[in-house]
Amino acid sequence: MLKKKKKILFIEDEPDQIVMISLRLEKNGYEVVSSMDGVEGLKMAVSEKPDLILLDVIMPGIDGFEVCRRLRKDPATKHIPIISTTAAGADDVEHQCITVGADDCVRKPYDSMDLLTKIQRLLEK
């Protein structure tokens, strides 16, 4: 019997980032679906039922902090592991991500091995 691929929802407003990271994740055996804004990402989190969410912090409209808060309040999504991603330079951004409900935080530019290790660790919980 084939093992079902784990699905990752990538909410990111930069198309180049979506392509680059999606290819890396797919190469490592994950199914990737993506959204380019927070509102669509919230809808997709419910409809796609991902195993994990990669969530950019800095996005137009609803930022990643608010998306994370809403995901944690919704009974349909509150259990999904979330890794926040950010290019923000503020030292306390990781703390802010965890405070609003993210399970982990990764800074851009991505260290691919670090990202894959964090994804694997959260999916094994």
N, C-alpha and C positions, 0 to 999 in steps of 0.2 A: 504494500500500500504506500502511495506517495505521501510524503509529509507536506502538509499545507504550508505555503509560504506565509510568513508573518507580514502583515500589512502595516505600512507606515504612512501616515498622513503628514505631508510637509506643507506647512502654511508659511509662505515666503513671498514677498512682493518683488523680488529681483529674479527675472527669468533665467539669467545666467547661473545663478545659485541653484535654482530648481533643477536645471539640466545637469550641472556638474555633480551635485550631491545625489540626485536620483540615479544617475548612471553608476556612481560608486556603490550605492545601496543595492541596486539591482544586480550588479556584478557579485555582490556578497550574499545573494539569495533572497532578498526582500522584495516584496511587491510594494510599489510606491504610487500613491495618488497625491495630487497636489492642488493647492488653492492659492490664489494670489492676493487674497484679502481676508480679514478677520471674519466678516459676516458670512461669506461663503464657507470659510473654514469651519465655523461653528455648525453650519448645516451639514457639511460633509462628515464631521465627527459623529453625527447621529446616523446619517444614512450609510456611510461606508463601514462603520464599526471597526476602526483601525485598532491594531494591537499596541500602537505607540504613536505619539504625535511629536513632530519636530516643529517648534513654534518660534518664528522670528519675533523679536521684541519690538523693533522699530518698523512700523507699517503705517501707511496713511489710514485715516478713518479710525477704526478700533485698533488700538495697539495690542501687542502681545500680552501685556499685563492684564488688560481687561478681558481679552479672549480667555486667558488662563483662569481668571476668576469665574467667568461664566461656565467654562467647562467643568470646574470643580463644584459648582452649584447644581448642575444638571444631573439628576440620577442616572441618565443614560450614558453620561461621559465621565462622571467623577472618578471612576476606577482606572481610566486609561492613563498609563504613564506619559508624562510630558517632559521633553527636554527643550528648554528655551535656548534659542540661538541669538547671539547679539554681536554687533560690531561696536556697540556703545563703549566709550572709553572710561566711563565712571567706575570707580573701584567698587562701589556698593551694588552694581547691577546684578551680580550673582545672588546677593542677599535679597534684593527686591524680587527676583524671579522665584526664589524658594518661598518667600513670604506670601506671594499670591497663589502658590500651589504647585509650582513646577517641581519635578523630582530631581532635576539636574539642570545645569547650564553649560553651554559650550560657546566659547568666543570665536568670532571670525577674525582672520581667515581660519578655516577649519583645519585641525590636525585630524586627518582621516582615521588614523588608528585610535585616537582618543575618542572620537565620535562613535566608531564601531564598537569599541569596548563598552562605552556607556549604554549604547542601545542594547547590546547583548546582555549586559548585567540587569537592566530593567526588564527585559523580556523573559528572563529566567526566574524572576520573582514569583 
